[in-house]
Amino acid sequence: MKEARWRYLAAGAAAGLCNGFFGGGGGSVLVPALTGICGLEQRRAFATSVAVILPLCALSAGIYLMRGGLDLVAALPYLAGGALGGWAGGRWFGGIKVCWLRRAFGLLLLYGGVRSFL
């Protein structure tokens, strides 16, 4: 059990670092860590990642705000759209086959990686 705790701590630390460095993206680290390192089933890993990322994002946003790097007015339209998308995604999550969730997640990571290099 002690070894599992270290795995969970390492996965959370990697997600937190990713969020802190890049302003998000911790889920892209956390989902593979939760499935590969921590042994969670894919659907549970996606859902757990959302629960973990919320407080990490709030913490990162607070730090950015204190350091003057966050424009709350510019963020508001994205927040409204993100809330709507999060609600819809949460509602549809249970009805989508895991293989399609994995493929969509993989495409999202691939897209983000390609965009980072261009």
SULQUILIN-V928633 format. One record per pair of residues at least 12 apart in sequence whose ideal C-beta (glycine too) atoms are under 10 Angstrom apart, sorted by the first residue. I is the first residue (numbers start at 1). J is the second residue. D is the distance in Angstrom with one decimal. If there is no record, write none. Layout:
I;J;D
I;J;D
//
This chain:
4;37;9.5
4;38;7.2
4;39;8.4
6;37;10.0
7;33;8.0
7;34;9.5
7;36;9.9
7;37;5.0
7;38;5.4
7;39;8.7
8;33;9.0
8;34;8.7
8;37;8.6
8;38;6.0
8;52;9.7
10;33;7.6
10;37;7.3
10;38;9.4
11;26;9.9
11;29;7.7
11;30;6.0
11;31;9.6
11;32;9.0
11;33;3.7
11;34;6.2
11;36;9.3
11;37;5.9
11;38;6.0
11;40;9.8
11;45;9.9
11;48;9.9
11;49;9.6
11;52;8.6
12;26;8.8
12;29;9.7
12;30;7.5
12;33;8.6
12;34;9.7
12;38;10.0
12;52;6.4
12;56;8.0
13;29;9.7
13;33;9.9
14;26;7.9
14;29;4.8
14;30;7.3
14;32;9.7
14;33;6.2
14;37;9.5
15;27;7.1
15;28;8.7
15;29;5.1
15;30;4.0
15;31;9.2
15;33;7.4
15;34;9.3
15;49;7.7
15;52;6.4
15;53;6.7
15;56;6.2
16;29;9.3
16;30;9.3
16;52;8.9
16;53;9.4
16;55;9.6
16;56;5.2
16;57;10.0
16;59;7.8
16;60;8.0
17;29;8.1
17;56;9.7
18;30;8.2
18;53;9.7
18;56;8.8
18;60;9.7
19;52;9.9
19;53;7.1
19;56;4.8
19;57;6.1
19;58;9.9
19;59;7.9
19;60;4.7
19;61;9.3
20;56;8.2
20;59;8.3
20;60;5.4
20;63;7.4
20;64;9.2
21;60;9.3
22;60;9.3
22;112;9.9
22;116;9.5
23;57;8.7
23;60;6.7
23;61;8.5
23;64;7.2
23;69;8.7
23;70;9.1
24;53;8.3
24;56;9.3
24;57;6.7
24;60;7.9
24;61;9.7
25;53;9.3
25;109;9.4
25;112;7.5
26;49;7.9
26;52;7.6
26;53;5.1
26;56;5.5
26;57;7.6
26;60;8.6
27;45;9.6
27;46;8.3
27;48;10.0
27;49;4.6
27;50;7.3
27;52;8.2
27;53;5.2
27;56;9.3
27;57;9.6
27;105;8.8
27;108;9.6
27;109;9.9
28;49;9.1
28;53;10.0
28;105;8.2
28;108;7.8
28;109;5.6
28;112;7.1
28;113;9.4
29;49;9.2
29;53;10.0
30;45;7.8
30;46;9.6
30;48;8.0
30;49;4.5
30;50;9.5
30;52;6.1
30;53;6.8
30;56;8.9
31;45;5.1
31;46;6.1
31;48;8.6
31;49;5.0
31;50;9.7
31;53;9.8
31;101;9.7
31;102;9.3
31;105;6.6
31;109;9.3
32;45;8.3
32;49;9.8
32;105;9.1
32;109;9.0
33;45;8.4
33;49;9.0
34;46;8.5
34;47;9.8
34;48;5.9
34;49;6.4
34;52;8.6
35;49;9.9
35;102;9.3
41;98;8.2
42;98;4.9
42;99;8.9
42;101;6.8
42;102;6.2
42;105;9.0
43;93;7.8
43;94;8.3
43;96;9.2
43;97;9.7
43;98;5.5
43;101;7.0
43;102;9.8
45;101;9.9
45;105;9.9
46;89;9.7
46;93;7.3
46;98;8.8
46;101;6.3
46;102;9.2
46;105;7.6
47;90;8.9
47;93;7.3
47;94;9.6
49;105;9.9
50;86;8.2
50;89;9.0
50;90;8.0
50;93;9.2
54;86;9.8
61;75;8.5
//
